Amino acid sequence: MRALWRSLVALAGGLIPVAGDTMEPPPDEYERQRARMVESIAALARETGEEMGRAMLSARVMAAMGKVPRHEFVAAGEWRNAYANRPLSIGHGQTISHPYMVAVMSDFMEVKPSDRVLEIGTDSGYQAAVLAELA
């Protein structure tokens, strides 16, 4: 799966930094940040449950959000903000959607493991990587 993410990032504009571009935190720090991001998404889902028609997002979607390394889909200069629940610039006037929206869109799709998903205009590839975890 990591190779798929790297391929998506490369196709989306080569945001994979060259070694030495910036100081990258240790991998366990990204895991902690992803865990906090998932907690934030769950809290927002509870807060917006009435508007969405569901009080929580599926466990599969939440697991996918906790697994996909969002920092690999943004420029090295944005790594420190990668797990903030907000959109981030990916260059060329485009942004990577904030994690809550990616989770909501993925949840509403109700992707099953046997499904095939074609996403057009993946921007950074982050949404496609989350969907790949579900299909």
Short mmCIF file of the C-alpha atoms (twelve columns), coordinates in Angstrom:
data_MODEL
# 
_entry.id   MODEL 
# 
loop_
_atom_site.group_PDB 
_atom_site.id 
_atom_site.type_symbol 
_atom_site.label_atom_id 
_atom_site.label_alt_id 
_atom_site.label_comp_id 
_atom_site.label_asym_id 
_atom_site.label_seq_id 
_atom_site.Cartn_x 
_atom_site.Cartn_y 
_atom_site.Cartn_z 
_atom_site.pdbx_PDB_model_num 
ATOM 1   C CA . MET A 1   0.000   0.000  0.000   1 
ATOM 2   C CA . ARG A 2   2.897   2.368  0.758   1 
ATOM 3   C CA . ALA A 3   4.048   2.020  -2.857  1 
ATOM 4   C CA . LEU A 4   0.554   3.019  -4.037  1 
ATOM 5   C CA . TRP A 5   0.623   6.135  -1.833  1 
ATOM 6   C CA . ARG A 6   4.064   7.098  -3.128  1 
ATOM 7   C CA . SER A 7   2.873   6.560  -6.720  1 
ATOM 8   C CA . LEU A 8   -0.204  8.721  -6.125  1 
ATOM 9   C CA . VAL A 9   1.938   11.449 -4.600  1 
ATOM 10  C CA . ALA A 10  4.393   11.300 -7.485  1 
ATOM 11  C CA . LEU A 11  1.598   11.492 -10.061 1 
ATOM 12  C CA . ALA A 12  -0.002  14.398 -8.219  1 
ATOM 13  C CA . GLY A 13  3.016   16.601 -8.615  1 
ATOM 14  C CA . GLY A 14  6.055   15.022 -7.067  1 
ATOM 15  C CA . LEU A 15  5.617   16.283 -3.533  1 
ATOM 16  C CA . ILE A 16  7.931   13.587 -2.177  1 
ATOM 17  C CA . PRO A 17  10.822  15.549 -0.694  1 
ATOM 18  C CA . VAL A 18  14.430  14.824 -1.480  1 
ATOM 19  C CA . ALA A 19  16.394  13.558 1.505   1 
ATOM 20  C CA . GLY A 20  17.594  16.481 3.553   1 
ATOM 21  C CA . ASP A 21  14.851  18.888 2.378   1 
ATOM 22  C CA . THR A 22  13.566  19.326 5.919   1 
ATOM 23  C CA . MET A 23  13.744  17.692 9.295   1 
ATOM 24  C CA . GLU A 24  11.089  14.992 9.455   1 
ATOM 25  C CA . PRO A 25  9.726   13.973 12.863  1 
ATOM 26  C CA . PRO A 26  10.111  10.326 13.895  1 
ATOM 27  C CA . PRO A 27  7.428   7.982  12.463  1 
ATOM 28  C CA . ASP A 28  5.846   7.423  15.898  1 
ATOM 29  C CA . GLU A 29  5.151   11.178 16.107  1 
ATOM 30  C CA . TYR A 30  3.132   10.944 12.881  1 
ATOM 31  C CA . GLU A 31  1.232   8.003  14.370  1 
ATOM 32  C CA . ARG A 32  0.369   10.123 17.431  1 
ATOM 33  C CA . GLN A 33  -0.682  13.016 15.210  1 
ATOM 34  C CA . ARG A 34  -2.878  10.711 13.092  1 
ATOM 35  C CA . ALA A 35  -4.491  9.326  16.257  1 
ATOM 36  C CA . ARG A 36  -5.299  12.875 17.417  1 
ATOM 37  C CA . MET A 37  -6.637  13.694 13.937  1 
ATOM 38  C CA . VAL A 38  -8.961  10.650 14.077  1 
ATOM 39  C CA . GLU A 39  -10.181 11.725 17.528  1 
ATOM 40  C CA . SER A 40  -10.888 15.195 16.139  1 
ATOM 41  C CA . ILE A 41  -12.805 13.729 13.192  1 
ATOM 42  C CA . ALA A 42  -14.887 11.570 15.544  1 
ATOM 43  C CA . ALA A 43  -15.710 14.599 17.708  1 
ATOM 44  C CA . LEU A 44  -16.753 16.634 14.671  1 
ATOM 45  C CA . ALA A 45  -18.911 13.761 13.437  1 
ATOM 46  C CA . ARG A 46  -20.708 13.707 16.790  1 
ATOM 47  C CA . GLU A 47  -21.185 17.484 16.669  1 
ATOM 48  C CA . THR A 48  -22.557 17.434 13.115  1 
ATOM 49  C CA . GLY A 49  -24.482 14.165 13.439  1 
ATOM 50  C CA . GLU A 50  -27.881 15.788 13.096  1 
ATOM 51  C CA . GLU A 51  -26.919 17.604 9.894   1 
ATOM 52  C CA . MET A 52  -25.245 14.520 8.413   1 
ATOM 53  C CA . GLY A 53  -27.948 12.088 9.440   1 
ATOM 54  C CA . ARG A 54  -25.450 9.896  11.299  1 
ATOM 55  C CA . ALA A 55  -23.807 10.407 14.657  1 
ATOM 56  C CA . MET A 56  -20.596 8.638  13.775  1 
ATOM 57  C CA . LEU A 57  -18.527 7.573  10.807  1 
ATOM 58  C CA . SER A 58  -17.894 3.912  10.057  1 
ATOM 59  C CA . ALA A 59  -15.109 2.123  11.869  1 
ATOM 60  C CA . ARG A 60  -13.572 1.189  8.494   1 
ATOM 61  C CA . VAL A 61  -13.367 4.829  7.424   1 
ATOM 62  C CA . MET A 62  -11.907 5.860  10.756  1 
ATOM 63  C CA . ALA A 63  -9.313  3.081  10.527  1 
ATOM 64  C CA . ALA A 64  -8.368  4.179  6.995   1 
ATOM 65  C CA . MET A 65  -8.002  7.787  8.154   1 
ATOM 66  C CA . GLY A 66  -5.713  6.599  10.933  1 
ATOM 67  C CA . LYS A 67  -3.610  4.561  8.555   1 
ATOM 68  C CA . VAL A 68  -2.994  6.792  5.519   1 
ATOM 69  C CA . PRO A 69  0.078   8.992  6.059   1 
ATOM 70  C CA . ARG A 70  -1.318  12.437 5.130   1 
ATOM 71  C CA . HIS A 71  2.116   14.037 5.531   1 
ATOM 72  C CA . GLU A 72  3.267   12.140 2.445   1 
ATOM 73  C CA . PHE A 73  0.692   14.006 0.353   1 
ATOM 74  C CA . VAL A 74  1.848   17.526 1.196   1 
ATOM 75  C CA . ALA A 75  5.072   19.412 0.574   1 
ATOM 76  C CA . ALA A 76  7.833   18.960 3.125   1 
ATOM 77  C CA . GLY A 77  7.260   22.516 4.354   1 
ATOM 78  C CA . GLU A 78  3.720   21.550 5.401   1 
ATOM 79  C CA . TRP A 79  4.631   18.345 7.273   1 
ATOM 80  C CA . ARG A 80  4.215   20.054 10.650  1 
ATOM 81  C CA . ASN A 81  0.594   20.885 9.713   1 
ATOM 82  C CA . ALA A 82  -0.224  17.639 7.910   1 
ATOM 83  C CA . TYR A 83  -2.600  16.281 10.554  1 
ATOM 84  C CA . ALA A 84  -4.352  19.538 11.384  1 
ATOM 85  C CA . ASN A 85  -8.022  19.336 10.490  1 
ATOM 86  C CA . ARG A 86  -7.787  21.949 7.768   1 
ATOM 87  C CA . PRO A 87  -7.004  22.133 4.080   1 
ATOM 88  C CA . LEU A 88  -3.360  22.651 3.129   1 
ATOM 89  C CA . SER A 89  -1.828  24.079 -0.006  1 
ATOM 90  C CA . ILE A 90  -0.435  21.544 -2.449  1 
ATOM 91  C CA . GLY A 91  0.700   24.230 -4.882  1 
ATOM 92  C CA . HIS A 92  -0.704  25.580 -8.136  1 
ATOM 93  C CA . GLY A 93  -3.633  27.167 -6.268  1 
ATOM 94  C CA . GLN A 94  -4.876  23.741 -5.112  1 
ATOM 95  C CA . THR A 95  -5.416  22.339 -1.631  1 
ATOM 96  C CA . ILE A 96  -5.624  18.942 -0.009  1 
ATOM 97  C CA . SER A 97  -9.064  18.685 1.612   1 
ATOM 98  C CA . HIS A 98  -9.243  18.793 5.378   1 
ATOM 99  C CA . PRO A 99  -9.372  15.320 6.942   1 
ATOM 100 C CA . TYR A 100 -12.925 15.647 8.248   1 
ATOM 101 C CA . MET A 101 -14.267 16.260 4.725   1 
ATOM 102 C CA . VAL A 102 -12.253 13.335 3.331   1 
ATOM 103 C CA . ALA A 103 -13.678 11.104 6.080   1 
ATOM 104 C CA . VAL A 104 -17.260 12.282 5.496   1 
ATOM 105 C CA . MET A 105 -17.040 11.857 1.720   1 
ATOM 106 C CA . SER A 106 -15.499 8.416  2.147   1 
ATOM 107 C CA . ASP A 107 -18.166 7.394  4.660   1 
ATOM 108 C CA . PHE A 108 -21.056 8.517  2.470   1 
ATOM 109 C CA . MET A 109 -19.633 6.499  -0.437  1 
ATOM 110 C CA . GLU A 110 -20.040 3.304  1.611   1 
ATOM 111 C CA . VAL A 111 -17.208 1.618  -0.282  1 
ATOM 112 C CA . LYS A 112 -17.111 -2.150 0.114   1 
ATOM 113 C CA . PRO A 113 -13.925 -4.236 -0.145  1 
ATOM 114 C CA . SER A 114 -15.160 -5.668 -3.456  1 
ATOM 115 C CA . ASP A 115 -15.768 -2.215 -4.995  1 
ATOM 116 C CA . ARG A 116 -13.596 -0.500 -7.547  1 
ATOM 117 C CA . VAL A 117 -13.402 3.263  -7.307  1 
ATOM 118 C CA . LEU A 118 -12.364 5.680  -10.018 1 
ATOM 119 C CA . GLU A 119 -11.619 9.126  -8.693  1 
ATOM 120 C CA . ILE A 120 -11.159 11.882 -11.230 1 
ATOM 121 C CA . GLY A 121 -9.161  14.930 -10.209 1 
ATOM 122 C CA . THR A 122 -7.501  13.451 -7.132  1 
ATOM 123 C CA . ASP A 123 -5.417  16.591 -6.521  1 
ATOM 124 C CA . SER A 124 -2.868  15.287 -4.029  1 
ATOM 125 C CA . GLY A 125 -4.090  11.678 -4.115  1 
ATOM 126 C CA . TYR A 126 -4.972  11.650 -0.411  1 
ATOM 127 C CA . GLN A 127 -8.676  10.926 -0.961  1 
ATOM 128 C CA . ALA A 128 -7.750  8.153  -3.412  1 
ATOM 129 C CA . ALA A 129 -5.385  6.611  -0.855  1 
ATOM 130 C CA . VAL A 130 -8.118  6.609  1.812   1 
ATOM 131 C CA . LEU A 131 -10.541 5.006  -0.646  1 
ATOM 132 C CA . ALA A 132 -7.891  2.420  -1.579  1 
ATOM 133 C CA . GLU A 133 -7.858  1.338  2.063   1 
ATOM 134 C CA . LEU A 134 -11.624 0.759  1.884   1 
ATOM 135 C CA . ALA A 135 -11.872 -1.020 -1.483  1 
# 
